[in-house]
Amino acid sequence: MTTRVIKTVGLLAMMVAGGCSTVASGDSDSMPVGGETAPTCKAEAAQTLVGRVASEALAAEAMRLTGAGTLRWIPHDGVVTMDLREDRLNIELDPANKVTGIRCG
């Protein structure tokens, strides 16, 4: 084999090995700073909103009641990721845009 081929194969091997490593993302939104605690979600506090029509005002009220850091609307028959986040409030909707469920994750 020529030197050029050996160098190319070695470089490719290093690139593949580097792709297998994991690194902390450094996402400051997910890490508490200076003794703060990450926002948590308390869905039970917003169960009185079930049955109401979805709106920006309802979203703000749900966030205030639950202490959630983020909100995700889940439409009827909607597809969502299964990643769990302690600070996320999920509001499930029926075809008429009424709230059918409120949960964290």
Biopython code that builds the backbone (N, CA, C, O; Angstrom):
import numpy as np
from Bio.PDB.StructureBuilder import StructureBuilder

atoms = [
    (1, "MET", "N", (0.846, -1.190, 0.000)),
    (1, "MET", "CA", (0.000, 0.000, 0.000)),
    (1, "MET", "C", (0.882, 1.241, 0.000)),
    (1, "MET", "O", (1.987, 1.245, 0.542)),
    (2, "THR", "N", (0.386, 2.245, -0.595)),
    (2, "THR", "CA", (1.150, 3.478, -0.633)),
    (2, "THR", "C", (0.933, 4.260, 0.653)),
    (2, "THR", "O", (-0.021, 4.017, 1.392)),
    (3, "THR", "N", (1.811, 5.180, 0.902)),
    (3, "THR", "CA", (1.718, 6.014, 2.098)),
    (3, "THR", "C", (0.430, 6.821, 2.095)),
    (3, "THR", "O", (-0.178, 7.029, 3.145)),
    (4, "ARG", "N", (0.018, 7.272, 0.931)),
    (4, "ARG", "CA", (-1.209, 8.077, 0.836)),
    (4, "ARG", "C", (-2.439, 7.259, 1.249)),
    (4, "ARG", "O", (-3.305, 7.776, 1.955)),
    (5, "VAL", "N", (-2.529, 6.015, 0.828)),
    (5, "VAL", "CA", (-3.655, 5.156, 1.182)),
    (5, "VAL", "C", (-3.653, 4.884, 2.682)),
    (5, "VAL", "O", (-4.708, 4.916, 3.316)),
    (6, "ILE", "N", (-2.495, 4.621, 3.248)),
    (6, "ILE", "CA", (-2.388, 4.355, 4.686)),
    (6, "ILE", "C", (-2.832, 5.579, 5.485)),
    (6, "ILE", "O", (-3.555, 5.442, 6.472)),
    (7, "LYS", "N", (-2.412, 6.762, 5.072)),
    (7, "LYS", "CA", (-2.818, 7.989, 5.768)),
    (7, "LYS", "C", (-4.326, 8.205, 5.659)),
    (7, "LYS", "O", (-4.968, 8.608, 6.629)),
    (8, "THR", "N", (-4.890, 7.939, 4.487)),
    (8, "THR", "CA", (-6.328, 8.113, 4.284)),
    (8, "THR", "C", (-7.120, 7.162, 5.162)),
    (8, "THR", "O", (-8.098, 7.568, 5.789)),
    (9, "VAL", "N", (-6.712, 5.900, 5.216)),
    (9, "VAL", "CA", (-7.393, 4.912, 6.057)),
    (9, "VAL", "C", (-7.276, 5.303, 7.529)),
    (9, "VAL", "O", (-8.247, 5.189, 8.276)),
    (10, "GLY", "N", (-6.113, 5.758, 7.948)),
    (10, "GLY", "CA", (-5.921, 6.195, 9.333)),
    (10, "GLY", "C", (-6.800, 7.385, 9.681)),
    (10, "GLY", "O", (-7.383, 7.435, 10.764)),
    (11, "LEU", "N", (-6.897, 8.336, 8.771)),
    (11, "LEU", "CA", (-7.739, 9.512, 8.989)),
    (11, "LEU", "C", (-9.208, 9.117, 9.094)),
    (11, "LEU", "O", (-9.926, 9.615, 9.962)),
    (12, "LEU", "N", (-9.656, 8.230, 8.218)),
    (12, "LEU", "CA", (-11.042, 7.760, 8.278)),
    (12, "LEU", "C", (-11.328, 7.035, 9.590)),
    (12, "LEU", "O", (-12.397, 7.211, 10.174)),
    (13, "ALA", "N", (-10.391, 6.230, 10.053)),
    (13, "ALA", "CA", (-10.570, 5.508, 11.319)),
    (13, "ALA", "C", (-10.702, 6.485, 12.485)),
    (13, "ALA", "O", (-11.524, 6.277, 13.378)),
    (14, "MET", "N", (-9.900, 7.548, 12.484)),
    (14, "MET", "CA", (-9.992, 8.540, 13.561)),
    (14, "MET", "C", (-11.326, 9.279, 13.506)),
    (14, "MET", "O", (-11.906, 9.579, 14.549)),
    (15, "MET", "N", (-11.816, 9.575, 12.311)),
    (15, "MET", "CA", (-13.095, 10.273, 12.181)),
    (15, "MET", "C", (-14.244, 9.403, 12.677)),
    (15, "MET", "O", (-15.151, 9.897, 13.347)),
    (16, "VAL", "N", (-14.212, 8.123, 12.356)),
    (16, "VAL", "CA", (-15.260, 7.210, 12.811)),
    (16, "VAL", "C", (-15.217, 7.075, 14.323)),
    (16, "VAL", "O", (-16.261, 7.104, 14.974)),
    (17, "ALA", "N", (-14.030, 6.928, 14.889)),
    (17, "ALA", "CA", (-13.901, 6.801, 16.344)),
    (17, "ALA", "C", (-14.364, 8.078, 17.039)),
    (17, "ALA", "O", (-14.985, 8.009, 18.100)),
    (18, "GLY", "N", (-14.075, 9.226, 16.466)),
    (18, "GLY", "CA", (-14.506, 10.493, 17.051)),
    (18, "GLY", "C", (-16.010, 10.657, 17.026)),
    (18, "GLY", "O", (-16.572, 11.298, 17.914)),
    (19, "GLY", "N", (-16.670, 10.101, 16.041)),
    (19, "GLY", "CA", (-18.125, 10.169, 15.945)),
    (19, "GLY", "C", (-18.830, 9.332, 16.988)),
    (19, "GLY", "O", (-20.021, 9.526, 17.231)),
    (20, "CYS", "N", (-18.121, 8.405, 17.609)),
    (20, "CYS", "CA", (-18.721, 7.532, 18.625)),
    (20, "CYS", "C", (-18.660, 8.130, 20.023)),
    (20, "CYS", "O", (-19.275, 7.599, 20.947)),
    (21, "SER", "N", (-17.936, 9.215, 20.190)),
    (21, "SER", "CA", (-17.799, 9.792, 21.528)),
    (21, "SER", "C", (-19.004, 10.659, 21.862)),
    (21, "SER", "O", (-19.703, 11.139, 20.970)),
    (22, "THR", "N", (-19.240, 10.855, 23.159)),
    (22, "THR", "CA", (-20.323, 11.727, 23.602)),
    (22, "THR", "C", (-19.732, 12.908, 24.343)),
    (22, "THR", "O", (-18.692, 12.798, 24.993)),
    (23, "VAL", "N", (-20.407, 14.035, 24.237)),
    (23, "VAL", "CA", (-19.949, 15.255, 24.874)),
    (23, "VAL", "C", (-21.142, 15.931, 25.522)),
    (23, "VAL", "O", (-22.251, 15.873, 24.991)),
    (24, "ALA", "N", (-20.929, 16.569, 26.659)),
    (24, "ALA", "CA", (-22.003, 17.344, 27.283)),
    (24, "ALA", "C", (-22.360, 18.491, 26.355)),
    (24, "ALA", "O", (-21.477, 19.123, 25.775)),
    (25, "SER", "N", (-23.650, 18.763, 26.212)),
    (25, "SER", "CA", (-24.090, 19.776, 25.262)),
    (25, "SER", "C", (-23.780, 21.192, 25.720)),
    (25, "SER", "O", (-23.646, 22.094, 24.893)),
    (26, "GLY", "N", (-23.666, 21.397, 27.019)),
    (26, "GLY", "CA", (-23.425, 22.735, 27.517)),
    (26, "GLY", "C", (-24.640, 23.631, 27.404)),
    (26, "GLY", "O", (-24.516, 24.854, 27.469)),
    (27, "ASP", "N", (-25.806, 23.044, 27.237)),
    (27, "ASP", "CA", (-27.050, 23.796, 27.105)),
    (27, "ASP", "C", (-27.382, 24.438, 28.449)),
    (27, "ASP", "O", (-27.765, 23.744, 29.391)),
    (28, "SER", "N", (-27.237, 25.747, 28.543)),
    (28, "SER", "CA", (-27.444, 26.429, 29.821)),
    (28, "SER", "C", (-28.891, 26.391, 30.281)),
    (28, "SER", "O", (-29.161, 26.557, 31.471)),
    (29, "ASP", "N", (-29.851, 26.172, 29.343)),
    (29, "ASP", "CA", (-31.253, 26.107, 29.739)),
    (29, "ASP", "C", (-31.566, 24.869, 30.563)),
    (29, "ASP", "O", (-32.516, 24.873, 31.346)),
    (30, "SER", "N", (-30.786, 23.816, 30.400)),
    (30, "SER", "CA", (-31.093, 22.583, 31.099)),
    (30, "SER", "C", (-30.283, 22.414, 32.377)),
    (30, "SER", "O", (-30.489, 21.446, 33.109)),
    (31, "MET", "N", (-29.368, 23.333, 32.659)),
    (31, "MET", "CA", (-28.531, 23.207, 33.837)),
    (31, "MET", "C", (-28.805, 24.346, 34.811)),
    (31, "MET", "O", (-28.733, 25.516, 34.435)),
    (32, "PRO", "N", (-29.120, 24.010, 36.067)),
    (32, "PRO", "CA", (-29.310, 25.062, 37.061)),
    (32, "PRO", "C", (-28.011, 25.828, 37.296)),
    (32, "PRO", "O", (-26.926, 25.252, 37.226)),
    (33, "VAL", "N", (-28.121, 27.118, 37.574)),
    (33, "VAL", "CA", (-26.960, 27.959, 37.792)),
    (33, "VAL", "C", (-27.020, 28.564, 39.182)),
    (33, "VAL", "O", (-28.085, 28.991, 39.627)),
    (34, "GLY", "N", (-25.898, 28.604, 39.866)),
    (34, "GLY", "CA", (-25.798, 29.299, 41.144)),
    (34, "GLY", "C", (-26.812, 28.885, 42.188)),
    (34, "GLY", "O", (-27.400, 29.749, 42.838)),
    (35, "GLY", "N", (-27.039, 27.595, 42.372)),
    (35, "GLY", "CA", (-27.941, 27.129, 43.409)),
    (35, "GLY", "C", (-29.401, 27.111, 43.006)),
    (35, "GLY", "O", (-30.249, 26.683, 43.789)),
    (36, "GLU", "N", (-29.717, 27.569, 41.793)),
    (36, "GLU", "CA", (-31.101, 27.516, 41.328)),
    (36, "GLU", "C", (-31.477, 26.065, 41.063)),
    (36, "GLU", "O", (-30.611, 25.226, 40.814)),
    (37, "THR", "N", (-32.743, 25.781, 41.116)),
    (37, "THR", "CA", (-33.195, 24.448, 40.748)),
    (37, "THR", "C", (-33.886, 24.520, 39.400)),
    (37, "THR", "O", (-34.496, 25.533, 39.058)),
    (38, "ALA", "N", (-33.788, 23.449, 38.642)),
    (38, "ALA", "CA", (-34.432, 23.406, 37.333)),
    (38, "ALA", "C", (-35.946, 23.461, 37.521)),
    (38, "ALA", "O", (-36.470, 22.916, 38.493)),
    (39, "PRO", "N", (-36.650, 24.114, 36.599)),
    (39, "PRO", "CA", (-38.107, 24.166, 36.723)),
    (39, "PRO", "C", (-38.698, 22.759, 36.697)),
    (39, "PRO", "O", (-38.236, 21.896, 35.950)),
    (40, "THR", "N", (-39.703, 22.542, 37.501)),
    (40, "THR", "CA", (-40.396, 21.262, 37.479)),
    (40, "THR", "C", (-41.848, 21.524, 37.127)),
    (40, "THR", "O", (-42.328, 22.655, 37.208)),
    (41, "CYS", "N", (-42.521, 20.494, 36.747)),
    (41, "CYS", "CA", (-43.899, 20.612, 36.289)),
    (41, "CYS", "C", (-44.817, 19.898, 37.275)),
    (41, "CYS", "O", (-44.546, 18.765, 37.672)),
    (42, "LYS", "N", (-45.884, 20.550, 37.664)),
    (42, "LYS", "CA", (-46.871, 19.960, 38.579)),
    (42, "LYS", "C", (-48.236, 19.996, 37.887)),
    (42, "LYS", "O", (-49.034, 20.909, 38.103)),
    (43, "ALA", "N", (-48.487, 18.986, 37.055)),
    (43, "ALA", "CA", (-49.690, 18.952, 36.215)),
    (43, "ALA", "C", (-50.978, 18.953, 37.020)),
    (43, "ALA", "O", (-51.986, 19.492, 36.563)),
    (44, "GLU", "N", (-50.968, 18.367, 38.197)),
    (44, "GLU", "CA", (-52.197, 18.296, 38.999)),
    (44, "GLU", "C", (-52.752, 19.681, 39.319)),
    (44, "GLU", "O", (-53.953, 19.829, 39.544)),
    (45, "ALA", "N", (-51.900, 20.679, 39.341)),
    (45, "ALA", "CA", (-52.343, 22.037, 39.660)),
    (45, "ALA", "C", (-53.189, 22.661, 38.545)),
    (45, "ALA", "O", (-53.892, 23.642, 38.784)),
    (46, "ALA", "N", (-53.129, 22.104, 37.332)),
    (46, "ALA", "CA", (-53.847, 22.703, 36.201)),
    (46, "ALA", "C", (-55.001, 21.845, 35.698)),
    (46, "ALA", "O", (-55.534, 22.115, 34.622)),
    (47, "GLN", "N", (-55.396, 20.839, 36.431)),
    (47, "GLN", "CA", (-56.460, 19.944, 35.961)),
    (47, "GLN", "C", (-57.810, 20.651, 35.806)),
    (47, "GLN", "O", (-58.687, 20.160, 35.095)),
    (48, "THR", "N", (-57.978, 21.789, 36.461)),
    (48, "THR", "CA", (-59.230, 22.543, 36.315)),
    (48, "THR", "C", (-59.382, 23.126, 34.909)),
    (48, "THR", "O", (-60.470, 23.567, 34.538)),
    (49, "LEU", "N", (-58.301, 23.131, 34.122)),
    (49, "LEU", "CA", (-58.345, 23.675, 32.763)),
    (49, "LEU", "C", (-58.846, 22.656, 31.740)),
    (49, "LEU", "O", (-59.126, 23.017, 30.597)),
    (50, "VAL", "N", (-58.960, 21.395, 32.134)),
    (50, "VAL", "CA", (-59.461, 20.358, 31.228)),
    (50, "VAL", "C", (-60.897, 20.696, 30.839)),
    (50, "VAL", "O", (-61.713, 21.042, 31.694)),
    (51, "GLY", "N", (-61.202, 20.594, 29.551)),
    (51, "GLY", "CA", (-62.536, 20.908, 29.047)),
    (51, "GLY", "C", (-62.634, 22.287, 28.425)),
    (51, "GLY", "O", (-63.589, 22.574, 27.703)),
    (52, "ARG", "N", (-61.658, 23.148, 28.696)),
    (52, "ARG", "CA", (-61.676, 24.489, 28.111)),
    (52, "ARG", "C", (-61.058, 24.473, 26.718)),
    (52, "ARG", "O", (-60.313, 23.554, 26.376)),
    (53, "VAL", "N", (-61.363, 25.483, 25.919)),
    (53, "VAL", "CA", (-60.816, 25.608, 24.569)),
    (53, "VAL", "C", (-59.386, 26.154, 24.654)),
    (53, "VAL", "O", (-59.105, 27.066, 25.431)),
    (54, "ALA", "N", (-58.502, 25.591, 23.855)),
    (54, "ALA", "CA", (-57.102, 26.019, 23.832)),
    (54, "ALA", "C", (-56.980, 27.474, 23.397)),
    (54, "ALA", "O", (-57.649, 27.910, 22.460)),
    (55, "SER", "N", (-56.122, 28.218, 24.085)),
    (55, "SER", "CA", (-55.874, 29.620, 23.745)),
    (55, "SER", "C", (-54.546, 30.033, 24.362)),
    (55, "SER", "O", (-53.971, 29.308, 25.174)),
    (56, "GLU", "N", (-54.069, 31.199, 23.969)),
    (56, "GLU", "CA", (-52.839, 31.721, 24.562)),
    (56, "GLU", "C", (-53.039, 31.996, 26.048)),
    (56, "GLU", "O", (-52.131, 31.776, 26.849)),
    (57, "ALA", "N", (-54.213, 32.471, 26.415)),
    (57, "ALA", "CA", (-54.504, 32.752, 27.824)),
    (57, "ALA", "C", (-54.496, 31.459, 28.639)),
    (57, "ALA", "O", (-53.981, 31.433, 29.757)),
    (58, "LEU", "N", (-55.063, 30.393, 28.084)),
    (58, "LEU", "CA", (-55.058, 29.106, 28.773)),
    (58, "LEU", "C", (-53.626, 28.605, 28.933)),
    (58, "LEU", "O", (-53.267, 28.077, 29.985)),
    (59, "ALA", "N", (-52.808, 28.767, 27.898)),
    (59, "ALA", "CA", (-51.409, 28.342, 27.968)),
    (59, "ALA", "C", (-50.671, 29.084, 29.078)),
    (59, "ALA", "O", (-49.938, 28.476, 29.858)),
    (60, "ALA", "N", (-50.866, 30.393, 29.145)),
    (60, "ALA", "CA", (-50.203, 31.190, 30.178)),
    (60, "ALA", "C", (-50.660, 30.772, 31.572)),
    (60, "ALA", "O", (-49.850, 30.674, 32.493)),
    (61, "GLU", "N", (-51.949, 30.528, 31.721)),
    (61, "GLU", "CA", (-52.489, 30.100, 33.015)),
    (61, "GLU", "C", (-51.941, 28.728, 33.398)),
    (61, "GLU", "O", (-51.578, 28.506, 34.553)),
    (62, "ALA", "N", (-51.881, 27.816, 32.446)),
    (62, "ALA", "CA", (-51.354, 26.479, 32.715)),
    (62, "ALA", "C", (-49.887, 26.543, 33.131)),
    (62, "ALA", "O", (-49.472, 25.850, 34.060)),
    (63, "MET", "N", (-49.109, 27.365, 32.454)),
    (63, "MET", "CA", (-47.690, 27.516, 32.806)),
    (63, "MET", "C", (-47.548, 28.105, 34.206)),
    (63, "MET", "O", (-46.703, 27.666, 34.985)),
    (64, "ARG", "N", (-48.368, 29.088, 34.520)),
    (64, "ARG", "CA", (-48.305, 29.717, 35.842)),
    (64, "ARG", "C", (-48.674, 28.715, 36.931)),
    (64, "ARG", "O", (-47.990, 28.621, 37.950)),
    (65, "LEU", "N", (-49.749, 27.970, 36.718)),
    (65, "LEU", "CA", (-50.219, 27.024, 37.732)),
    (65, "LEU", "C", (-49.247, 25.873, 37.970)),
    (65, "LEU", "O", (-49.064, 25.434, 39.105)),
    (66, "THR", "N", (-48.628, 25.389, 36.901)),
    (66, "THR", "CA", (-47.790, 24.195, 37.010)),
    (66, "THR", "C", (-46.325, 24.480, 37.283)),
    (66, "THR", "O", (-45.601, 23.606, 37.760)),
    (67, "GLY", "N", (-45.882, 25.688, 36.987)),
    (67, "GLY", "CA", (-44.466, 26.005, 37.149)),
    (67, "GLY", "C", (-43.598, 25.408, 36.054)),
    (67, "GLY", "O", (-42.375, 25.371, 36.187)),
    (68, "ALA", "N", (-44.210, 24.943, 34.977)),
    (68, "ALA", "CA", (-43.470, 24.323, 33.880)),
    (68, "ALA", "C", (-42.612, 25.354, 33.156)),
    (68, "ALA", "O", (-42.946, 26.537, 33.111)),
    (69, "GLY", "N", (-41.512, 24.891, 32.595)),
    (69, "GLY", "CA", (-40.621, 25.768, 31.849)),
    (69, "GLY", "C", (-40.969, 25.852, 30.373)),
    (69, "GLY", "O", (-40.679, 26.854, 29.720)),
    (70, "THR", "N", (-41.590, 24.802, 29.842)),
    (70, "THR", "CA", (-41.987, 24.781, 28.436)),
    (70, "THR", "C", (-43.366, 24.153, 28.306)),
    (70, "THR", "O", (-43.839, 23.455, 29.203)),
    (71, "LEU", "N", (-43.998, 24.417, 27.172)),
    (71, "LEU", "CA", (-45.334, 23.883, 26.930)),
    (71, "LEU", "C", (-45.375, 23.252, 25.546)),
    (71, "LEU", "O", (-44.789, 23.770, 24.596)),
    (72, "ARG", "N", (-46.074, 22.127, 25.446)),
    (72, "ARG", "CA", (-46.253, 21.467, 24.148)),
    (72, "ARG", "C", (-47.728, 21.149, 23.970)),
    (72, "ARG", "O", (-48.324, 20.447, 24.787)),
    (73, "TRP", "N", (-48.320, 21.675, 22.883)),
    (73, "TRP", "CA", (-49.694, 21.341, 22.525)),
    (73, "TRP", "C", (-49.654, 20.011, 21.789)),
    (73, "TRP", "O", (-48.811, 19.817, 20.913)),
    (74, "ILE", "N", (-50.547, 19.096, 22.127)),
    (74, "ILE", "CA", (-50.626, 17.814, 21.430)),
    (74, "ILE", "C", (-52.006, 17.720, 20.789)),
    (74, "ILE", "O", (-52.990, 17.451, 21.478)),
    (75, "PRO", "N", (-52.089, 17.940, 19.477)),
    (75, "PRO", "CA", (-53.386, 17.889, 18.805)),
    (75, "PRO", "C", (-53.940, 16.469, 18.765)),
    (75, "PRO", "O", (-53.198, 15.495, 18.891)),
    (76, "HIS", "N", (-55.247, 16.370, 18.589)),
    (76, "HIS", "CA", (-55.900, 15.066, 18.464)),
    (76, "HIS", "C", (-55.222, 14.281, 17.341)),
    (76, "HIS", "O", (-55.036, 14.803, 16.242)),
    (77, "ASP", "N", (-54.860, 13.050, 17.611)),
    (77, "ASP", "CA", (-54.154, 12.184, 16.659)),
    (77, "ASP", "C", (-52.798, 12.750, 16.255)),
    (77, "ASP", "O", (-52.256, 12.363, 15.220)),
    (78, "GLY", "N", (-52.241, 13.659, 17.054)),
    (78, "GLY", "CA", (-50.933, 14.220, 16.752)),
    (78, "GLY", "C", (-49.817, 13.250, 17.114)),
    (78, "GLY", "O", (-49.987, 12.388, 17.977)),
    (79, "VAL", "N", (-48.697, 13.394, 16.462)),
    (79, "VAL", "CA", (-47.523, 12.571, 16.722)),
    (79, "VAL", "C", (-46.502, 13.439, 17.439)),
    (79, "VAL", "O", (-46.196, 14.545, 16.993)),
    (80, "VAL", "N", (-45.975, 12.937, 18.552)),
    (80, "VAL", "CA", (-44.974, 13.683, 19.313)),
    (80, "VAL", "C", (-43.807, 12.767, 19.647)),
    (80, "VAL", "O", (-43.928, 11.543, 19.603)),
    (81, "THR", "N", (-42.689, 13.370, 19.978)),
    (81, "THR", "CA", (-41.529, 12.592, 20.399)),
    (81, "THR", "C", (-41.784, 12.019, 21.788)),
    (81, "THR", "O", (-42.615, 12.537, 22.534)),
    (82, "MET", "N", (-41.083, 10.973, 22.127)),
    (82, "MET", "CA", (-41.266, 10.320, 23.421)),
    (82, "MET", "C", (-40.210, 10.741, 24.440)),
    (82, "MET", "O", (-40.107, 10.133, 25.505)),
    (83, "ASP", "N", (-39.428, 11.766, 24.131)),
    (83, "ASP", "CA", (-38.444, 12.224, 25.097)),
    (83, "ASP", "C", (-39.152, 12.863, 26.284)),
    (83, "ASP", "O", (-40.125, 13.597, 26.112)),
    (84, "LEU", "N", (-38.670, 12.586, 27.473)),
    (84, "LEU", "CA", (-39.297, 13.116, 28.684)),
    (84, "LEU", "C", (-38.507, 14.300, 29.204)),
    (84, "LEU", "O", (-37.279, 14.260, 29.275)),
    (85, "ARG", "N", (-39.220, 15.349, 29.565)),
    (85, "ARG", "CA", (-38.604, 16.535, 30.167)),
    (85, "ARG", "C", (-39.400, 16.893, 31.406)),
    (85, "ARG", "O", (-40.614, 17.084, 31.346)),
    (86, "GLU", "N", (-38.711, 16.981, 32.520)),
    (86, "GLU", "CA", (-39.376, 17.290, 33.791)),
    (86, "GLU", "C", (-40.042, 18.652, 33.781)),
    (86, "GLU", "O", (-41.018, 18.871, 34.498)),
    (87, "ASP", "N", (-39.525, 19.568, 32.976)),
    (87, "ASP", "CA", (-40.043, 20.940, 32.987)),
    (87, "ASP", "C", (-41.089, 21.205, 31.907)),
    (87, "ASP", "O", (-41.532, 22.342, 31.752)),
    (88, "ARG", "N", (-41.492, 20.174, 31.156)),
    (88, "ARG", "CA", (-42.423, 20.399, 30.040)),
    (88, "ARG", "C", (-43.850, 19.999, 30.406)),
    (88, "ARG", "O", (-44.085, 18.937, 30.981)),
    (89, "LEU", "N", (-44.788, 20.867, 30.064)),
    (89, "LEU", "CA", (-46.210, 20.608, 30.242)),
    (89, "LEU", "C", (-46.793, 20.226, 28.889)),
    (89, "LEU", "O", (-46.625, 20.952, 27.909)),
    (90, "ASN", "N", (-47.475, 19.089, 28.834)),
    (90, "ASN", "CA", (-48.140, 18.626, 27.619)),
    (90, "ASN", "C", (-49.636, 18.848, 27.776)),
    (90, "ASN", "O", (-50.240, 18.385, 28.743)),
    (91, "ILE", "N", (-50.227, 19.552, 26.832)),
    (91, "ILE", "CA", (-51.672, 19.769, 26.847)),
    (91, "ILE", "C", (-52.254, 19.060, 25.633)),
    (91, "ILE", "O", (-51.960, 19.415, 24.491)),
    (92, "GLU", "N", (-53.087, 18.050, 25.895)),
    (92, "GLU", "CA", (-53.692, 17.243, 24.838)),
    (92, "GLU", "C", (-55.030, 17.847, 24.434)),
    (92, "GLU", "O", (-55.805, 18.291, 25.281)),
    (93, "LEU", "N", (-55.293, 17.856, 23.124)),
    (93, "LEU", "CA", (-56.494, 18.494, 22.583)),
    (93, "LEU", "C", (-57.352, 17.498, 21.812)),
    (93, "LEU", "O", (-56.843, 16.533, 21.242)),
    (94, "ASP", "N", (-58.670, 17.744, 21.801)),
    (94, "ASP", "CA", (-59.583, 16.934, 20.987)),
    (94, "ASP", "C", (-59.747, 17.615, 19.621)),
    (94, "ASP", "O", (-59.174, 18.683, 19.408)),
    (95, "PRO", "N", (-60.507, 17.032, 18.696)),
    (95, "PRO", "CA", (-60.671, 17.649, 17.370)),
    (95, "PRO", "C", (-61.271, 19.057, 17.411)),
    (95, "PRO", "O", (-61.048, 19.842, 16.489)),
    (96, "ALA", "N", (-62.026, 19.391, 18.459)),
    (96, "ALA", "CA", (-62.627, 20.722, 18.581)),
    (96, "ALA", "C", (-61.702, 21.698, 19.302)),
    (96, "ALA", "O", (-62.120, 22.806, 19.638)),
    (97, "ASN", "N", (-60.453, 21.305, 19.545)),
    (97, "ASN", "CA", (-59.448, 22.135, 20.219)),
    (97, "ASN", "C", (-59.734, 22.334, 21.702)),
    (97, "ASN", "O", (-59.281, 23.316, 22.289)),
    (98, "LYS", "N", (-60.470, 21.429, 22.308)),
    (98, "LYS", "CA", (-60.702, 21.478, 23.752)),
    (98, "LYS", "C", (-59.660, 20.616, 24.447)),
    (98, "LYS", "O", (-59.239, 19.584, 23.925)),
    (99, "VAL", "N", (-59.254, 21.052, 25.624)),
    (99, "VAL", "CA", (-58.248, 20.328, 26.401)),
    (99, "VAL", "C", (-58.857, 19.039, 26.942)),
    (99, "VAL", "O", (-59.891, 19.054, 27.610)),
    (100, "THR", "N", (-58.192, 17.917, 26.637)),
    (100, "THR", "CA", (-58.653, 16.617, 27.136)),
    (100, "THR", "C", (-57.723, 16.044, 28.195)),
    (100, "THR", "O", (-58.102, 15.136, 28.935)),
    (101, "GLY", "N", (-56.520, 16.568, 28.268)),
    (101, "GLY", "CA", (-55.578, 16.068, 29.258)),
    (101, "GLY", "C", (-54.421, 17.019, 29.458)),
    (101, "GLY", "O", (-54.001, 17.718, 28.535)),
    (102, "ILE", "N", (-53.911, 17.036, 30.675)),
    (102, "ILE", "CA", (-52.758, 17.864, 31.012)),
    (102, "ILE", "C", (-51.810, 16.980, 31.803)),
    (102, "ILE", "O", (-52.172, 16.422, 32.838)),
    (103, "ARG", "N", (-50.584, 16.864, 31.293)),
    (103, "ARG", "CA", (-49.596, 16.024, 31.973)),
    (103, "ARG", "C", (-48.204, 16.605, 31.767)),
    (103, "ARG", "O", (-47.980, 17.433, 30.884)),
    (104, "CYS", "N", (-47.300, 16.164, 32.580)),
    (104, "CYS", "CA", (-45.914, 16.609, 32.468)),
    (104, "CYS", "C", (-45.107, 15.580, 31.693)),
    (104, "CYS", "O", (-45.509, 14.423, 31.567)),
    (105, "GLY", "N", (-44.003, 16.001, 31.195)),
    (105, "GLY", "CA", (-43.113, 15.092, 30.477)),
    (105, "GLY", "C", (-42.784, 15.654, 29.177)),
    (105, "GLY", "O", (-42.041, 15.041, 28.410)),
]
sb = StructureBuilder()
sb.init_structure("model")
sb.init_model(0)
sb.init_chain("A")
sb.init_seg("    ")
for serial, (resi, resn, name, xyz) in enumerate(atoms, 1):
    if name == "N":
        sb.init_residue(resn, " ", resi, " ")
    sb.init_atom(name, np.array(xyz, "f"), 0.0, 1.0, " ", f" {name:<3s}", serial, name[0])
structure = sb.get_structure()
